[in-house]
Amino acid sequence: MASAICALCGRQAESEDVPLTWATSVENGRKLHYCDVCARENVRSIEGKLDSVYW
C-alpha cells in the first residue's frame, strides 16, 4: 500500500500510515489526505469536508 500523499501540495507522508497531524476527507467516494500545513492554511476551503476526528 502506498503512503499518504497530500491532495493539495503533493507532499508524501514519511511512512505508510497517515500521520495523526494530517486531515482526511471523503469526496466523491475517494478518501483524500491533507498534510498538517495544508489543512491549517486551507481550513476555510476544505472545512466541512474533513473527518470530525481531526477537530
Backbone as CSV, one residue per row, in Angstrom:
resi,resn,N_x,N_y,N_z,CA_x,CA_y,CA_z,C_x,C_y,C_z
1,MET,0.838,-1.191,0.000,0.000,0.000,0.000,0.881,1.252,0.000
2,ALA,0.508,2.212,-0.810,1.294,3.439,-0.912,1.044,4.329,0.292
3,SER,2.030,5.142,0.588,1.864,6.058,1.710,0.948,7.216,1.295
4,ALA,0.498,7.959,2.274,-0.425,9.060,2.028,0.266,10.199,1.291
5,ILE,-0.468,10.820,0.379,0.026,11.977,-0.358,-0.996,13.090,-0.200
6,CYS,-0.531,14.283,0.126,-1.412,15.427,0.329,-2.107,15.786,-0.985
7,ALA,-3.427,15.951,-0.927,-4.209,16.268,-2.116,-3.945,17.681,-2.631
8,LEU,-3.397,18.547,-1.792,-3.169,19.930,-2.200,-1.742,20.214,-2.647
9,CYS,-0.765,19.775,-1.874,0.624,20.127,-2.220,1.432,18.950,-2.762
10,GLY,0.889,17.737,-2.619,1.589,16.571,-3.140,2.654,16.009,-2.211
11,ARG,2.782,16.582,-1.022,3.767,16.086,-0.051,3.416,14.663,0.353
12,GLN,4.417,13.842,0.460,4.205,12.442,0.800,4.523,12.192,2.263
13,ALA,3.670,11.401,2.905,3.920,11.042,4.300,5.198,10.222,4.369
14,GLU,5.897,10.322,5.483,7.182,9.638,5.613,7.042,8.142,5.821
15,SER,5.851,7.690,6.217,5.647,6.261,6.422,4.369,5.831,5.723
16,GLU,4.043,4.554,5.836,2.834,4.024,5.215,1.575,4.594,5.853
17,ASP,1.665,4.957,7.127,0.491,5.447,7.843,0.276,6.930,7.601
18,VAL,-0.968,7.347,7.669,-1.281,8.770,7.585,-0.973,9.366,8.956
19,PRO,-0.097,10.374,9.026,0.237,10.970,10.326,-0.999,11.525,11.030
20,LEU,-1.003,11.488,12.341,-2.143,11.971,13.116,-2.377,13.459,12.915
21,THR,-1.345,14.196,12.529,-1.500,15.634,12.325,-2.121,15.952,10.970
22,TRP,-2.222,14.967,10.105,-2.832,15.168,8.796,-4.341,15.068,8.932
23,ALA,-5.061,15.657,7.991,-6.515,15.577,7.966,-6.933,14.717,6.781
24,THR,-8.075,14.087,6.889,-8.601,13.298,5.776,-10.036,13.712,5.506
25,SER,-10.448,13.556,4.273,-11.829,13.813,3.900,-12.230,12.785,2.861
26,VAL,-13.518,12.644,2.669,-14.016,11.766,1.614,-14.817,12.638,0.655
27,GLU,-14.373,12.660,-0.595,-15.042,13.449,-1.622,-15.285,12.560,-2.828
28,ASN,-16.519,12.529,-3.285,-16.895,11.697,-4.432,-16.469,10.244,-4.241
29,GLY,-16.590,9.768,-3.006,-16.261,8.381,-2.716,-14.776,8.089,-2.592
30,ARG,-13.937,9.089,-2.755,-12.485,8.898,-2.634,-11.992,9.542,-1.354
31,LYS,-11.111,8.851,-0.658,-10.531,9.411,0.561,-9.325,10.256,0.183
32,LEU,-9.339,11.503,0.618,-8.246,12.424,0.342,-7.536,12.775,1.632
33,HIS,-6.255,13.047,1.529,-5.448,13.404,2.695,-4.912,14.817,2.517
34,TYR,-4.798,15.532,3.626,-4.225,16.880,3.622,-3.147,16.928,4.690
35,CYS,-1.942,17.342,4.309,-0.868,17.425,5.297,-1.217,18.488,6.337
36,ASP,-0.522,18.461,7.447,-0.834,19.383,8.541,-0.740,20.847,8.101
37,VAL,0.215,21.181,7.246,0.377,22.559,6.789,-0.805,22.974,5.910
38,CYS,-1.151,22.153,4.927,-2.260,22.486,4.029,-3.595,22.506,4.777
39,ALA,-3.775,21.596,5.708,-5.023,21.565,6.477,-5.202,22.858,7.255
40,ARG,-4.109,23.358,7.831,-4.178,24.612,8.581,-4.398,25.810,7.659
41,GLU,-3.638,25.873,6.566,-3.685,27.042,5.685,-4.948,27.100,4.841
42,ASN,-5.557,25.958,4.572,-6.720,25.917,3.691,-7.983,25.496,4.416
43,VAL,-7.995,25.689,5.717,-9.103,25.185,6.526,-10.448,25.747,6.063
44,ARG,-10.476,26.975,5.575,-11.749,27.534,5.129,-12.270,26.856,3.876
45,SER,-11.388,26.530,2.940,-11.838,25.923,1.688,-12.177,24.445,1.833
46,ILE,-11.586,23.775,2.823,-11.877,22.346,2.980,-12.737,22.065,4.197
47,GLU,-13.115,23.114,4.913,-13.957,22.950,6.090,-15.276,22.303,5.685
48,GLY,-15.762,21.410,6.507,-16.997,20.715,6.198,-16.746,19.419,5.471
49,LYS,-15.556,19.261,4.886,-15.203,18.032,4.184,-14.331,17.146,5.055
50,LEU,-13.744,17.723,6.114,-12.799,16.978,6.937,-13.501,16.023,7.885
51,ASP,-12.858,14.918,8.149,-13.358,13.981,9.157,-13.421,14.697,10.490
52,SER,-14.464,14.429,11.244,-14.633,15.088,12.531,-13.523,14.734,13.522
53,VAL,-12.840,13.642,13.286,-11.751,13.208,14.160,-10.657,14.273,14.208
54,TYR,-10.455,14.974,13.093,-9.414,15.992,13.015,-9.670,17.102,14.014
55,TRP,-10.907,17.451,14.259,-11.262,18.551,15.138,-11.391,18.054,16.543
